[in-house]
């Protein structure tokens, strides 16, 4: 098992931040890669945020209504998937 961070990806070249409108998950939720986990709003459009991982949500780090920067960690997920970096930093 490994811990993975879900981060806010840049959805365009100009995107630097977004508002977290709504979580569609909660701590303890089981999620699959591709599940819609949140709704976000940029300066141009509202959109769904998909999970990049399959696993169990262990921590939501951002509250609904918060403005977050691209690259900021939104949530932590415990997953069976192998981390790209393995255990280098453990």
trRosetta pair geometry for C-beta under 8 A, 3 or more apart (Angstrom, degrees):
i j d omega theta_ij theta_ji phi_ij phi_ji
1 78 5.8 7 -179 -179 118 96
1 79 6.9 152 -154 78 70 33
1 80 6.1 -45 -101 -97 67 50
2 78 7.6 167 85 -153 30 55
2 79 5.9 -28 65 66 77 84
2 81 6.9 -79 46 79 113 62
2 82 6.9 86 -5 -142 141 29
2 83 4.5 -147 173 -38 164 106
3 58 7.2 -55 -128 30 102 148
3 76 5.8 -9 -171 -172 104 108
3 77 7.3 148 -157 77 55 42
3 78 5.9 -32 -99 -98 67 63
3 79 7.7 131 -113 19 19 79
4 52 7.8 -126 148 88 138 101
4 53 5.1 152 80 -79 149 158
4 55 7.1 133 32 24 114 154
4 76 7.3 150 78 -158 42 58
4 77 5.0 -24 65 65 93 94
4 78 7.9 159 20 -97 76 16
4 79 5.3 3 4 11 121 128
4 81 7.3 8 -39 66 143 113
4 83 6.8 -178 -84 -101 92 93
5 73 4.5 -58 -169 -127 124 112
5 74 7.9 126 176 38 79 59
5 75 7.5 155 -156 83 55 41
5 76 6.0 -33 -101 -102 62 66
5 77 7.7 169 -91 20 15 80
6 37 7.1 -50 -174 87 165 162
6 51 6.7 -62 -109 -132 135 70
6 52 6.5 161 -119 28 83 97
6 53 6.9 -120 -76 18 95 113
6 73 7.1 101 69 -158 47 66
6 74 5.0 -57 99 61 94 101
6 75 4.6 5 44 57 117 88
6 76 7.5 -148 11 -76 81 19
6 77 6.2 69 -33 -14 103 115
7 71 5.7 -12 178 -156 130 30
7 72 6.4 153 -152 76 82 29
7 73 5.5 -51 -94 -94 77 49
7 74 6.5 149 -122 0 22 88
8 18 6.1 -168 -162 37 135 115
8 40 7.4 130 -133 -114 109 160
8 49 7.7 -62 -121 -123 68 142
8 68 5.3 150 -30 116 154 121
8 69 7.0 157 63 99 135 34
8 70 5.4 -119 106 -122 101 40
8 71 6.6 -41 64 12 81 23
8 72 5.3 15 19 51 113 80
8 74 5.9 106 -49 -46 80 115
9 70 7.0 6 164 -151 18 90
10 13 7.3 56 157 -102 126 21
10 15 4.9 159 -153 75 73 108
10 16 7.9 7 -114 -85 102 33
10 70 4.6 36 -73 -149 82 143
10 71 7.8 5 -39 -41 91 80
11 15 5.3 55 47 -8 71 166
11 42 6.9 -131 55 -44 123 148
11 47 6.9 155 -159 61 172 158
12 15 4.6 108 51 -19 81 104
12 42 7.7 118 21 164 116 169
12 44 7.7 10 14 37 156 144
15 18 7.0 4 -168 -52 112 100
15 42 5.6 -57 -121 -134 107 140
15 70 6.0 114 121 -69 91 130
16 69 6.6 -34 159 -144 71 78
16 70 5.7 -101 -154 0 32 113
17 42 7.7 145 93 -129 48 75
17 67 5.6 33 164 174 126 96
17 68 6.3 170 -155 87 82 37
17 69 5.1 -45 -97 -102 89 49
17 70 6.6 -107 -74 -22 39 73
18 40 4.4 33 151 173 135 120
18 41 6.1 155 -169 73 85 39
18 42 4.8 -50 -105 -82 94 70
18 67 7.3 -178 96 -149 25 64
18 68 6.1 -20 64 60 71 84
18 70 7.7 81 -4 -68 94 71
19 40 6.5 154 76 -161 46 69
19 41 4.6 -15 56 58 100 98
19 65 7.0 -21 -174 -158 105 28
19 66 7.1 170 -149 90 65 32
19 67 5.2 -38 -92 -94 74 68
19 68 7.6 135 -110 14 25 75
20 23 7.3 19 170 -56 115 74
20 38 6.1 -43 -148 -179 93 136
20 39 7.9 109 -168 79 52 53
20 40 5.8 -38 -104 -104 47 83
20 62 5.2 123 -9 128 162 125
20 63 7.4 149 79 96 131 33
20 64 5.7 -119 116 -122 97 43
20 65 7.0 -34 77 20 79 22
20 66 5.3 10 34 57 110 80
20 67 8.0 -164 6 -87 73 21
20 68 6.0 47 -30 -4 103 122
20 74 7.2 148 -93 -135 136 115
21 38 7.5 139 52 171 72 85
21 39 4.3 -53 67 101 116 98
21 40 6.1 178 4 -107 91 22
21 41 5.4 85 -50 -19 115 103
21 46 6.8 21 -25 -142 155 111
21 64 6.7 2 147 -156 22 92
21 65 7.7 60 -124 -72 33 44
22 38 6.5 171 89 -156 51 66
22 39 4.5 21 48 39 93 109
22 64 5.7 28 -102 -127 40 124
23 26 6.8 105 127 -78 130 55
23 37 7.2 -30 -155 159 69 71
23 38 5.4 -35 -112 -103 48 91
23 60 6.2 -6 -110 -134 153 147
23 64 6.1 -107 -8 -67 86 102
24 35 7.9 -154 100 151 124 96
24 36 5.5 25 51 115 163 85
24 37 5.6 -164 56 -166 98 22
24 38 5.9 -153 8 -77 87 32
24 39 7.1 93 -38 -22 104 83
25 29 4.2 -136 -163 53 95 161
25 31 6.0 -21 -110 -71 146 123
25 35 7.7 83 -67 124 122 127
25 37 4.9 -26 -6 -148 125 82
25 38 7.4 -66 19 -56 93 75
25 57 5.4 135 148 -34 129 160
25 60 7.6 169 95 -79 92 119
25 75 7.7 43 82 -128 129 169
26 29 5.3 117 53 -36 58 110
26 57 7.0 155 99 85 29 141
26 60 7.2 -66 -148 -27 41 136
27 57 5.6 -129 -124 117 37 101
27 58 6.7 15 -150 171 90 19
27 59 6.1 19 -112 -102 113 30
27 60 5.7 -112 -57 -5 88 93
28 56 6.9 -22 -154 -174 30 101
28 57 6.5 -31 28 72 21 87
29 56 7.2 165 85 -152 39 58
29 57 4.6 22 52 22 86 122
30 55 7.5 -123 -146 135 62 23
30 56 5.6 -33 -98 -97 63 73
30 57 7.9 -134 -71 4 18 80
31 35 4.8 -135 -162 50 90 145
31 37 6.2 15 -132 -90 149 111
31 51 4.8 152 150 -72 131 171
31 53 7.2 69 94 91 111 75
31 54 6.7 -149 103 -134 64 43
31 55 6.6 -5 58 59 83 50
31 56 7.6 148 17 -103 76 22
31 57 6.2 66 -9 -41 118 98
31 77 6.9 -75 50 -126 121 130
32 35 5.0 108 57 -33 70 110
32 51 6.9 132 88 72 33 134
32 54 4.8 5 -135 -113 52 95
33 50 7.9 47 176 157 53 104
33 51 5.8 -127 -122 102 33 92
33 52 6.4 -4 -133 174 89 24
33 53 5.9 -76 -84 174 83 5
33 54 4.8 -58 -23 -45 83 86
34 50 5.4 -22 -144 -169 33 124
34 51 6.6 -38 25 59 21 80
35 50 6.7 139 71 -153 32 70
35 51 4.8 13 54 15 85 120
36 39 7.9 30 171 -65 111 71
36 48 4.4 -43 -136 -174 116 128
36 49 7.1 107 -156 66 64 44
36 50 6.0 -49 -93 -95 50 63
36 51 7.9 -129 -70 -11 7 82
37 49 5.8 -60 61 96 85 92
37 50 6.9 100 6 -155 89 19
37 51 4.8 94 -35 -59 126 91
37 75 7.4 -117 158 27 141 152
38 48 7.4 148 85 -159 43 56
38 49 4.4 -4 64 47 91 119
38 74 7.1 -102 -7 172 159 148
39 46 6.5 13 177 179 101 102
39 47 7.4 176 -153 93 64 29
39 48 5.9 -40 -102 -102 66 57
39 49 7.2 -163 -86 6 16 87
40 46 7.2 177 94 -152 40 60
40 47 6.0 -19 64 65 83 75
40 48 7.9 119 21 -133 77 11
40 49 5.4 61 -8 -40 115 115
41 45 7.6 -149 -146 109 58 33
41 46 4.7 -24 -101 -101 82 78
41 47 7.8 147 -93 18 36 63
42 45 5.8 13 51 50 100 63
42 46 7.8 -173 22 -81 63 31
42 47 7.3 7 0 12 102 108
49 74 7.9 10 140 63 159 176
51 54 7.5 108 123 -74 128 41
51 77 7.5 102 -156 -77 115 159
53 77 4.9 152 88 95 142 152
53 79 4.9 -90 -179 -81 122 147
53 81 6.3 -134 -143 24 91 140
54 79 6.2 108 79 -137 55 106
54 80 7.4 -34 96 37 99 92
54 81 6.6 113 50 -35 86 115
55 77 4.4 114 77 164 124 103
55 78 5.2 -165 171 87 124 46
55 79 3.3 -94 -63 -89 141 70
55 80 6.7 176 -97 1 94 66
55 81 7.2 -96 -52 8 115 97
56 77 6.7 150 72 -159 35 70
56 78 4.9 -14 60 57 93 99
56 79 7.8 -175 22 -72 60 49
57 60 6.8 22 171 -56 123 82
57 75 5.9 -32 -145 172 102 131
57 76 7.4 112 -162 80 57 53
57 77 5.7 -40 -98 -102 49 77
58 76 4.8 -51 64 100 101 102
58 77 6.6 159 7 -114 87 20
58 78 5.2 80 -42 -23 122 99
59 75 6.3 175 93 -156 57 64
59 76 4.3 27 47 36 98 110
60 74 7.5 -28 -152 155 66 71
60 75 5.1 -24 -110 -106 53 101
61 73 5.7 30 50 113 158 91
61 74 6.1 176 52 176 99 22
61 75 5.9 -166 8 -85 87 39
61 76 7.1 84 -36 -18 111 86
62 66 5.0 -135 -173 64 94 140
62 68 5.7 -22 -127 -71 150 135
62 72 7.5 87 -71 127 131 120
62 74 5.1 -52 11 -140 126 68
62 75 7.5 -84 20 -52 90 72
63 66 5.0 103 64 -29 73 118
68 72 4.6 -135 -177 66 101 142
68 74 6.8 48 -173 -89 170 90
69 72 4.7 105 61 -31 75 117
73 76 7.4 25 173 -64 122 75
82 86 6.9 -9 -179 -96 100 64
83 86 5.9 -172 77 -61 94 15
83 87 7.6 115 52 -60 126 46
85 88 4.8 -83 164 26 98 120
85 89 6.5 23 127 -1 136 103
87 90 4.2 -41 -165 16 87 128
